[in-house]
Amino acid sequence: MQVKIDMLLIYRNTAKTFYAASIFFEILNQFGQLQPDIETKQKYARWKAAEIRKALKEGWSPECGPPGGDKDLSVPSGSPTDTYVCFLT
């Protein structure tokens, strides 16, 4: 039981971190147009925060990595292409 509560806290904190990163990138946008790779990171941070929050609400474990759970970092254009972080359960 304690392990499950700990994992929920980790997921919640991870979602908050991704959300904070997306806000940070939005602030950077106030100083001028973001480079395409930074925009991609912002979109990924926003998407990942939303995915983790949805997983917590619906009771399932969020997947590591990019959309679709691909472990291959050569994802299609328009998808985030940076390094991915995940807590293993």
Biopython code that builds the backbone (N, CA, C, O; Angstrom):
import numpy as np
from Bio.PDB.StructureBuilder import StructureBuilder

atoms = [
    (1, "MET", "N", (0.818, -1.188, 0.000)),
    (1, "MET", "CA", (0.000, 0.000, 0.000)),
    (1, "MET", "C", (0.866, 1.258, 0.000)),
    (1, "MET", "O", (0.603, 2.192, -0.758)),
    (2, "GLN", "N", (1.892, 1.287, 0.841)),
    (2, "GLN", "CA", (2.780, 2.444, 0.918)),
    (2, "GLN", "C", (3.517, 2.666, -0.403)),
    (2, "GLN", "O", (3.738, 3.807, -0.809)),
    (3, "VAL", "N", (3.896, 1.574, -1.074)),
    (3, "VAL", "CA", (4.600, 1.700, -2.353)),
    (3, "VAL", "C", (3.698, 2.369, -3.384)),
    (3, "VAL", "O", (4.153, 3.225, -4.142)),
    (4, "LYS", "N", (2.425, 1.985, -3.418)),
    (4, "LYS", "CA", (1.492, 2.580, -4.369)),
    (4, "LYS", "C", (1.323, 4.071, -4.103)),
    (4, "LYS", "O", (1.286, 4.868, -5.040)),
    (5, "ILE", "N", (1.221, 4.453, -2.836)),
    (5, "ILE", "CA", (1.088, 5.864, -2.494)),
    (5, "ILE", "C", (2.342, 6.624, -2.906)),
    (5, "ILE", "O", (2.252, 7.734, -3.429)),
    (6, "ASP", "N", (3.515, 6.029, -2.674)),
    (6, "ASP", "CA", (4.771, 6.662, -3.074)),
    (6, "ASP", "C", (4.829, 6.870, -4.583)),
    (6, "ASP", "O", (5.255, 7.931, -5.040)),
    (7, "MET", "N", (4.408, 5.877, -5.366)),
    (7, "MET", "CA", (4.427, 5.999, -6.822)),
    (7, "MET", "C", (3.459, 7.081, -7.286)),
    (7, "MET", "O", (3.764, 7.816, -8.225)),
    (8, "LEU", "N", (2.297, 7.190, -6.642)),
    (8, "LEU", "CA", (1.351, 8.238, -7.010)),
    (8, "LEU", "C", (1.960, 9.618, -6.753)),
    (8, "LEU", "O", (1.777, 10.538, -7.551)),
    (9, "LEU", "N", (2.676, 9.759, -5.650)),
    (9, "LEU", "CA", (3.341, 11.035, -5.359)),
    (9, "LEU", "C", (4.424, 11.334, -6.386)),
    (9, "LEU", "O", (4.581, 12.477, -6.817)),
    (10, "ILE", "N", (5.171, 10.307, -6.775)),
    (10, "ILE", "CA", (6.212, 10.489, -7.782)),
    (10, "ILE", "C", (5.594, 10.923, -9.106)),
    (10, "ILE", "O", (6.075, 11.863, -9.738)),
    (11, "TYR", "N", (4.533, 10.243, -9.526)),
    (11, "TYR", "CA", (3.872, 10.618, -10.777)),
    (11, "TYR", "C", (3.330, 12.039, -10.701)),
    (11, "TYR", "O", (3.481, 12.813, -11.647)),
    (12, "ARG", "N", (2.703, 12.387, -9.586)),
    (12, "ARG", "CA", (2.145, 13.730, -9.437)),
    (12, "ARG", "C", (3.250, 14.785, -9.493)),
    (12, "ARG", "O", (3.103, 15.813, -10.154)),
    (13, "ASN", "N", (4.349, 14.523, -8.798)),
    (13, "ASN", "CA", (5.465, 15.465, -8.809)),
    (13, "ASN", "C", (6.104, 15.557, -10.196)),
    (13, "ASN", "O", (6.529, 16.635, -10.613)),
    (14, "THR", "N", (6.174, 14.437, -10.907)),
    (14, "THR", "CA", (6.717, 14.442, -12.259)),
    (14, "THR", "C", (5.819, 15.261, -13.190)),
    (14, "THR", "O", (6.312, 16.018, -14.026)),
    (15, "ALA", "N", (4.510, 15.107, -13.045)),
    (15, "ALA", "CA", (3.572, 15.900, -13.849)),
    (15, "ALA", "C", (3.758, 17.390, -13.562)),
    (15, "ALA", "O", (3.743, 18.208, -14.482)),
    (16, "LYS", "N", (3.932, 17.739, -12.291)),
    (16, "LYS", "CA", (4.156, 19.141, -11.933)),
    (16, "LYS", "C", (5.450, 19.667, -12.551)),
    (16, "LYS", "O", (5.511, 20.815, -12.993)),
    (17, "THR", "N", (6.478, 18.829, -12.579)),
    (17, "THR", "CA", (7.760, 19.240, -13.157)),
    (17, "THR", "C", (7.633, 19.494, -14.655)),
    (17, "THR", "O", (8.140, 20.493, -15.164)),
    (18, "PHE", "N", (6.951, 18.583, -15.364)),
    (18, "PHE", "CA", (6.737, 18.788, -16.795)),
    (18, "PHE", "C", (5.905, 20.043, -17.040)),
    (18, "PHE", "O", (6.185, 20.796, -17.972)),
    (19, "TYR", "N", (4.885, 20.274, -16.214)),
    (19, "TYR", "CA", (4.055, 21.465, -16.362)),
    (19, "TYR", "C", (4.882, 22.727, -16.125)),
    (19, "TYR", "O", (4.768, 23.700, -16.871)),
    (20, "ALA", "N", (5.709, 22.708, -15.089)),
    (20, "ALA", "CA", (6.573, 23.859, -14.801)),
    (20, "ALA", "C", (7.519, 24.127, -15.969)),
    (20, "ALA", "O", (7.770, 25.282, -16.315)),
    (21, "ALA", "N", (8.043, 23.069, -16.573)),
    (21, "ALA", "CA", (8.925, 23.234, -17.730)),
    (21, "ALA", "C", (8.174, 23.886, -18.885)),
    (21, "ALA", "O", (8.716, 24.758, -19.564)),
    (22, "SER", "N", (6.931, 23.468, -19.112)),
    (22, "SER", "CA", (6.170, 24.070, -20.211)),
    (22, "SER", "C", (5.902, 25.549, -19.943)),
    (22, "SER", "O", (5.909, 26.353, -20.875)),
    (23, "ILE", "N", (5.667, 25.917, -18.690)),
    (23, "ILE", "CA", (5.471, 27.325, -18.330)),
    (23, "ILE", "C", (6.768, 28.109, -18.544)),
    (23, "ILE", "O", (6.747, 29.234, -19.043)),
    (24, "PHE", "N", (7.890, 27.505, -18.163)),
    (24, "PHE", "CA", (9.193, 28.145, -18.355)),
    (24, "PHE", "C", (9.431, 28.439, -19.833)),
    (24, "PHE", "O", (9.873, 29.532, -20.189)),
    (25, "PHE", "N", (9.135, 27.457, -20.698)),
    (25, "PHE", "CA", (9.305, 27.668, -22.129)),
    (25, "PHE", "C", (8.367, 28.769, -22.626)),
    (25, "PHE", "O", (8.738, 29.538, -23.513)),
    (26, "GLU", "N", (7.162, 28.853, -22.069)),
    (26, "GLU", "CA", (6.226, 29.907, -22.451)),
    (26, "GLU", "C", (6.777, 31.281, -22.065)),
    (26, "GLU", "O", (6.619, 32.254, -22.803)),
    (27, "ILE", "N", (7.418, 31.345, -20.910)),
    (27, "ILE", "CA", (8.045, 32.600, -20.480)),
    (27, "ILE", "C", (9.167, 32.979, -21.444)),
    (27, "ILE", "O", (9.302, 34.142, -21.822)),
    (28, "LEU", "N", (9.969, 31.993, -21.836)),
    (28, "LEU", "CA", (11.041, 32.263, -22.806)),
    (28, "LEU", "C", (10.485, 32.837, -24.102)),
    (28, "LEU", "O", (11.128, 33.666, -24.747)),
    (29, "ASN", "N", (9.303, 32.399, -24.476)),
    (29, "ASN", "CA", (8.660, 32.867, -25.704)),
    (29, "ASN", "C", (8.376, 34.369, -25.641)),
    (29, "ASN", "O", (8.252, 35.008, -26.686)),
    (30, "GLN", "N", (8.270, 34.943, -24.450)),
    (30, "GLN", "CA", (8.014, 36.374, -24.293)),
    (30, "GLN", "C", (9.217, 37.217, -24.729)),
    (30, "GLN", "O", (9.076, 38.409, -25.005)),
    (31, "PHE", "N", (10.393, 36.598, -24.789)),
    (31, "PHE", "CA", (11.611, 37.318, -25.152)),
    (31, "PHE", "C", (11.973, 37.167, -26.627)),
    (31, "PHE", "O", (13.026, 37.634, -27.060)),
    (32, "GLY", "N", (11.124, 36.532, -27.379)),
    (32, "GLY", "CA", (11.362, 36.349, -28.807)),
    (32, "GLY", "C", (10.941, 34.959, -29.236)),
    (32, "GLY", "O", (10.680, 34.080, -28.415)),
    (33, "GLN", "N", (10.885, 34.789, -30.534)),
    (33, "GLN", "CA", (10.476, 33.511, -31.111)),
    (33, "GLN", "C", (11.411, 32.389, -30.666)),
    (33, "GLN", "O", (12.633, 32.530, -30.715)),
    (34, "LEU", "N", (10.826, 31.281, -30.234)),
    (34, "LEU", "CA", (11.621, 30.130, -29.815)),
    (34, "LEU", "C", (12.143, 29.380, -31.027)),
    (34, "LEU", "O", (11.508, 29.350, -32.081)),
    (35, "GLN", "N", (13.303, 28.777, -30.858)),
    (35, "GLN", "CA", (13.850, 27.920, -31.908)),
    (35, "GLN", "C", (12.973, 26.676, -32.017)),
    (35, "GLN", "O", (12.338, 26.276, -31.041)),
    (36, "PRO", "N", (12.936, 26.066, -33.197)),
    (36, "PRO", "CA", (12.067, 24.894, -33.397)),
    (36, "PRO", "C", (12.309, 23.766, -32.388)),
    (36, "PRO", "O", (11.353, 23.129, -31.947)),
    (37, "ASP", "N", (13.558, 23.508, -32.017)),
    (37, "ASP", "CA", (13.803, 22.422, -31.065)),
    (37, "ASP", "C", (13.271, 22.761, -29.676)),
    (37, "ASP", "O", (12.840, 21.871, -28.943)),
    (38, "ILE", "N", (13.298, 24.040, -29.311)),
    (38, "ILE", "CA", (12.755, 24.466, -28.017)),
    (38, "ILE", "C", (11.225, 24.381, -28.037)),
    (38, "ILE", "O", (10.610, 23.984, -27.047)),
    (39, "GLU", "N", (10.620, 24.752, -29.155)),
    (39, "GLU", "CA", (9.163, 24.621, -29.288)),
    (39, "GLU", "C", (8.741, 23.159, -29.146)),
    (39, "GLU", "O", (7.724, 22.858, -28.522)),
    (40, "THR", "N", (9.519, 22.265, -29.721)),
    (40, "THR", "CA", (9.233, 20.835, -29.622)),
    (40, "THR", "C", (9.300, 20.382, -28.171)),
    (40, "THR", "O", (8.460, 19.602, -27.722)),
    (41, "LYS", "N", (10.287, 20.861, -27.445)),
    (41, "LYS", "CA", (10.416, 20.503, -26.030)),
    (41, "LYS", "C", (9.251, 21.050, -25.220)),
    (41, "LYS", "O", (8.769, 20.389, -24.300)),
    (42, "GLN", "N", (8.797, 22.248, -25.552)),
    (42, "GLN", "CA", (7.651, 22.827, -24.858)),
    (42, "GLN", "C", (6.391, 21.984, -25.094)),
    (42, "GLN", "O", (5.644, 21.689, -24.160)),
    (43, "LYS", "N", (6.172, 21.607, -26.343)),
    (43, "LYS", "CA", (5.005, 20.781, -26.664)),
    (43, "LYS", "C", (5.073, 19.442, -25.949)),
    (43, "LYS", "O", (4.060, 18.950, -25.452)),
    (44, "TYR", "N", (6.271, 18.844, -25.895)),
    (44, "TYR", "CA", (6.423, 17.565, -25.209)),
    (44, "TYR", "C", (6.138, 17.711, -23.720)),
    (44, "TYR", "O", (5.440, 16.877, -23.141)),
    (45, "ALA", "N", (6.666, 18.755, -23.094)),
    (45, "ALA", "CA", (6.457, 18.958, -21.659)),
    (45, "ALA", "C", (4.972, 19.131, -21.355)),
    (45, "ALA", "O", (4.461, 18.563, -20.390)),
    (46, "ARG", "N", (4.283, 19.917, -22.179)),
    (46, "ARG", "CA", (2.845, 20.127, -21.985)),
    (46, "ARG", "C", (2.071, 18.829, -22.171)),
    (46, "ARG", "O", (1.181, 18.514, -21.381)),
    (47, "TRP", "N", (2.414, 18.068, -23.226)),
    (47, "TRP", "CA", (1.738, 16.808, -23.502)),
    (47, "TRP", "C", (1.978, 15.789, -22.388)),
    (47, "TRP", "O", (1.050, 15.108, -21.951)),
    (48, "LYS", "N", (3.231, 15.689, -21.934)),
    (48, "LYS", "CA", (3.560, 14.688, -20.926)),
    (48, "LYS", "C", (2.882, 15.004, -19.597)),
    (48, "LYS", "O", (2.404, 14.096, -18.918)),
    (49, "ALA", "N", (2.836, 16.285, -19.218)),
    (49, "ALA", "CA", (2.141, 16.667, -17.983)),
    (49, "ALA", "C", (0.667, 16.275, -18.066)),
    (49, "ALA", "O", (0.112, 15.735, -17.110)),
    (50, "ALA", "N", (0.042, 16.543, -19.196)),
    (50, "ALA", "CA", (-1.374, 16.192, -19.376)),
    (50, "ALA", "C", (-1.576, 14.683, -19.359)),
    (50, "ALA", "O", (-2.544, 14.196, -18.774)),
    (51, "GLU", "N", (-0.668, 13.931, -19.997)),
    (51, "GLU", "CA", (-0.809, 12.479, -20.023)),
    (51, "GLU", "C", (-0.696, 11.884, -18.616)),
    (51, "GLU", "O", (-1.469, 10.998, -18.252)),
    (52, "ILE", "N", (0.255, 12.365, -17.837)),
    (52, "ILE", "CA", (0.432, 11.838, -16.478)),
    (52, "ILE", "C", (-0.781, 12.178, -15.620)),
    (52, "ILE", "O", (-1.266, 11.328, -14.873)),
    (53, "ARG", "N", (-1.276, 13.407, -15.716)),
    (53, "ARG", "CA", (-2.468, 13.786, -14.941)),
    (53, "ARG", "C", (-3.673, 12.928, -15.325)),
    (53, "ARG", "O", (-4.438, 12.497, -14.463)),
    (54, "LYS", "N", (-3.833, 12.686, -16.625)),
    (54, "LYS", "CA", (-4.938, 11.841, -17.085)),
    (54, "LYS", "C", (-4.787, 10.425, -16.546)),
    (54, "LYS", "O", (-5.769, 9.813, -16.127)),
    (55, "ALA", "N", (-3.574, 9.905, -16.553)),
    (55, "ALA", "CA", (-3.323, 8.555, -16.041)),
    (55, "ALA", "C", (-3.662, 8.475, -14.562)),
    (55, "ALA", "O", (-4.263, 7.496, -14.119)),
    (56, "LEU", "N", (-3.289, 9.483, -13.795)),
    (56, "LEU", "CA", (-3.590, 9.482, -12.374)),
    (56, "LEU", "C", (-5.093, 9.521, -12.117)),
    (56, "LEU", "O", (-5.594, 8.826, -11.233)),
    (57, "LYS", "N", (-5.807, 10.332, -12.888)),
    (57, "LYS", "CA", (-7.259, 10.433, -12.715)),
    (57, "LYS", "C", (-7.971, 9.135, -13.094)),
    (57, "LYS", "O", (-8.946, 8.743, -12.453)),
    (58, "GLU", "N", (-7.472, 8.471, -14.147)),
    (58, "GLU", "CA", (-8.138, 7.274, -14.652)),
    (58, "GLU", "C", (-7.606, 5.989, -14.030)),
    (58, "GLU", "O", (-8.165, 4.915, -14.252)),
    (59, "GLY", "N", (-6.522, 6.092, -13.248)),
    (59, "GLY", "CA", (-6.022, 4.930, -12.524)),
    (59, "GLY", "C", (-5.117, 4.000, -13.303)),
    (59, "GLY", "O", (-5.006, 2.828, -12.946)),
    (60, "TRP", "N", (-4.471, 4.468, -14.341)),
    (60, "TRP", "CA", (-3.530, 3.635, -15.077)),
    (60, "TRP", "C", (-2.138, 4.252, -15.000)),
    (60, "TRP", "O", (-1.982, 5.435, -14.701)),
    (61, "SER", "N", (-1.144, 3.436, -15.273)),
    (61, "SER", "CA", (0.243, 3.876, -15.174)),
    (61, "SER", "C", (0.686, 4.526, -16.485)),
    (61, "SER", "O", (0.558, 3.912, -17.545)),
    (62, "PRO", "N", (1.202, 5.750, -16.435)),
    (62, "PRO", "CA", (1.641, 6.413, -17.667)),
    (62, "PRO", "C", (2.844, 5.716, -18.275)),
    (62, "PRO", "O", (3.685, 5.163, -17.565)),
    (63, "GLU", "N", (2.914, 5.750, -19.600)),
    (63, "GLU", "CA", (4.033, 5.120, -20.299)),
    (63, "GLU", "C", (5.230, 6.056, -20.348)),
    (63, "GLU", "O", (5.085, 7.278, -20.366)),
    (64, "CYS", "N", (6.396, 5.464, -20.369)),
    (64, "CYS", "CA", (7.637, 6.227, -20.493)),
    (64, "CYS", "C", (7.796, 6.713, -21.928)),
    (64, "CYS", "O", (7.316, 6.077, -22.866)),
    (65, "GLY", "N", (8.463, 7.830, -22.085)),
    (65, "GLY", "CA", (8.891, 8.253, -23.402)),
    (65, "GLY", "C", (7.893, 9.027, -24.213)),
    (65, "GLY", "O", (6.929, 9.588, -23.691)),
    (66, "PRO", "N", (8.143, 9.045, -25.504)),
    (66, "PRO", "CA", (7.365, 9.878, -26.433)),
    (66, "PRO", "C", (5.971, 9.317, -26.697)),
    (66, "PRO", "O", (5.648, 8.215, -26.253)),
    (67, "PRO", "N", (5.145, 10.076, -27.421)),
    (67, "PRO", "CA", (3.798, 9.602, -27.756)),
    (67, "PRO", "C", (3.831, 8.241, -28.431)),
    (67, "PRO", "O", (4.677, 7.982, -29.287)),
    (68, "GLY", "N", (2.917, 7.384, -28.047)),
    (68, "GLY", "CA", (2.852, 6.051, -28.619)),
    (68, "GLY", "C", (3.775, 5.067, -27.941)),
    (68, "GLY", "O", (3.763, 3.882, -28.272)),
    (69, "GLY", "N", (4.575, 5.531, -27.000)),
    (69, "GLY", "CA", (5.471, 4.648, -26.270)),
    (69, "GLY", "C", (6.660, 4.165, -27.073)),
    (69, "GLY", "O", (7.330, 3.216, -26.666)),
    (70, "ASP", "N", (6.941, 4.801, -28.218)),
    (70, "ASP", "CA", (8.087, 4.401, -29.023)),
    (70, "ASP", "C", (9.364, 4.592, -28.226)),
    (70, "ASP", "O", (9.565, 5.638, -27.608)),
    (71, "LYS", "N", (10.216, 3.601, -28.238)),
    (71, "LYS", "CA", (11.515, 3.744, -27.587)),
    (71, "LYS", "C", (12.544, 4.283, -28.575)),
    (71, "LYS", "O", (13.626, 4.719, -28.181)),
    (72, "ASP", "N", (12.199, 4.252, -29.857)),
    (72, "ASP", "CA", (13.067, 4.769, -30.903)),
    (72, "ASP", "C", (12.975, 6.290, -30.888)),
    (72, "ASP", "O", (11.880, 6.846, -30.977)),
    (73, "LEU", "N", (14.103, 6.958, -30.779)),
    (73, "LEU", "CA", (14.086, 8.409, -30.695)),
    (73, "LEU", "C", (13.926, 9.077, -32.049)),
    (73, "LEU", "O", (13.815, 10.302, -32.114)),
    (74, "SER", "N", (13.911, 8.311, -33.134)),
    (74, "SER", "CA", (13.710, 8.896, -34.458)),
    (74, "SER", "C", (12.215, 8.917, -34.767)),
    (74, "SER", "O", (11.760, 8.293, -35.725)),
    (75, "VAL", "N", (11.456, 9.643, -33.942)),
    (75, "VAL", "CA", (10.014, 9.719, -34.104)),
    (75, "VAL", "C", (9.679, 10.660, -35.247)),
    (75, "VAL", "O", (10.521, 11.473, -35.627)),
    (76, "PRO", "N", (8.479, 10.579, -35.808)),
    (76, "PRO", "CA", (8.102, 11.420, -36.940)),
    (76, "PRO", "C", (8.213, 12.901, -36.618)),
    (76, "PRO", "O", (8.171, 13.298, -35.454)),
    (77, "SER", "N", (8.357, 13.716, -37.661)),
    (77, "SER", "CA", (8.467, 15.156, -37.464)),
    (77, "SER", "C", (7.203, 15.678, -36.794)),
    (77, "SER", "O", (6.105, 15.159, -36.998)),
    (78, "GLY", "N", (7.386, 16.713, -35.993)),
    (78, "GLY", "CA", (6.260, 17.266, -35.247)),
    (78, "GLY", "C", (6.117, 16.644, -33.873)),
    (78, "GLY", "O", (5.386, 17.168, -33.033)),
    (79, "SER", "N", (6.804, 15.532, -33.626)),
    (79, "SER", "CA", (6.781, 14.897, -32.320)),
    (79, "SER", "C", (8.056, 15.258, -31.585)),
    (79, "SER", "O", (9.079, 15.519, -32.218)),
    (80, "PRO", "N", (8.014, 15.278, -30.268)),
    (80, "PRO", "CA", (9.214, 15.597, -29.503)),
    (80, "PRO", "C", (10.336, 14.618, -29.807)),
    (80, "PRO", "O", (10.094, 13.423, -29.979)),
    (81, "THR", "N", (11.561, 15.120, -29.875)),
    (81, "THR", "CA", (12.685, 14.259, -30.239)),
    (81, "THR", "C", (13.832, 14.341, -29.252)),
    (81, "THR", "O", (14.944, 13.913, -29.560)),
    (82, "ASP", "N", (13.584, 14.878, -28.081)),
    (82, "ASP", "CA", (14.662, 15.015, -27.100)),
    (82, "ASP", "C", (14.743, 13.767, -26.230)),
    (82, "ASP", "O", (13.997, 12.809, -26.432)),
    (83, "THR", "N", (15.634, 13.786, -25.283)),
    (83, "THR", "CA", (15.795, 12.674, -24.347)),
    (83, "THR", "C", (14.567, 12.559, -23.476)),
    (83, "THR", "O", (13.961, 13.570, -23.121)),
    (84, "TYR", "N", (14.187, 11.338, -23.126)),
    (84, "TYR", "CA", (12.998, 11.101, -22.341)),
    (84, "TYR", "C", (13.360, 10.509, -20.998)),
    (84, "TYR", "O", (14.256, 9.671, -20.894)),
    (85, "VAL", "N", (12.654, 10.952, -19.969)),
    (85, "VAL", "CA", (12.911, 10.503, -18.611)),
    (85, "VAL", "C", (11.689, 9.750, -18.134)),
    (85, "VAL", "O", (10.558, 10.142, -18.423)),
    (86, "CYS", "N", (11.912, 8.666, -17.402)),
    (86, "CYS", "CA", (10.794, 7.882, -16.897)),
    (86, "CYS", "C", (11.184, 7.233, -15.572)),
    (86, "CYS", "O", (12.323, 6.802, -15.394)),
    (87, "PHE", "N", (10.245, 7.170, -14.660)),
    (87, "PHE", "CA", (10.430, 6.412, -13.437)),
    (87, "PHE", "C", (9.877, 5.018, -13.681)),
    (87, "PHE", "O", (8.728, 4.871, -14.097)),
    (88, "LEU", "N", (10.674, 4.003, -13.428)),
    (88, "LEU", "CA", (10.233, 2.639, -13.630)),
    (88, "LEU", "C", (9.426, 2.179, -12.436)),
    (88, "LEU", "O", (9.758, 2.481, -11.290)),
    (89, "THR", "N", (8.352, 1.436, -12.718)),
    (89, "THR", "CA", (7.534, 0.922, -11.622)),
    (89, "THR", "C", (7.756, -0.548, -11.470)),
    (89, "THR", "O", (7.157, -1.176, -10.596)),
]
sb = StructureBuilder()
sb.init_structure("model")
sb.init_model(0)
sb.init_chain("A")
sb.init_seg("    ")
for serial, (resi, resn, name, xyz) in enumerate(atoms, 1):
    if name == "N":
        sb.init_residue(resn, " ", resi, " ")
    sb.init_atom(name, np.array(xyz, "f"), 0.0, 1.0, " ", f" {name:<3s}", serial, name[0])
structure = sb.get_structure()
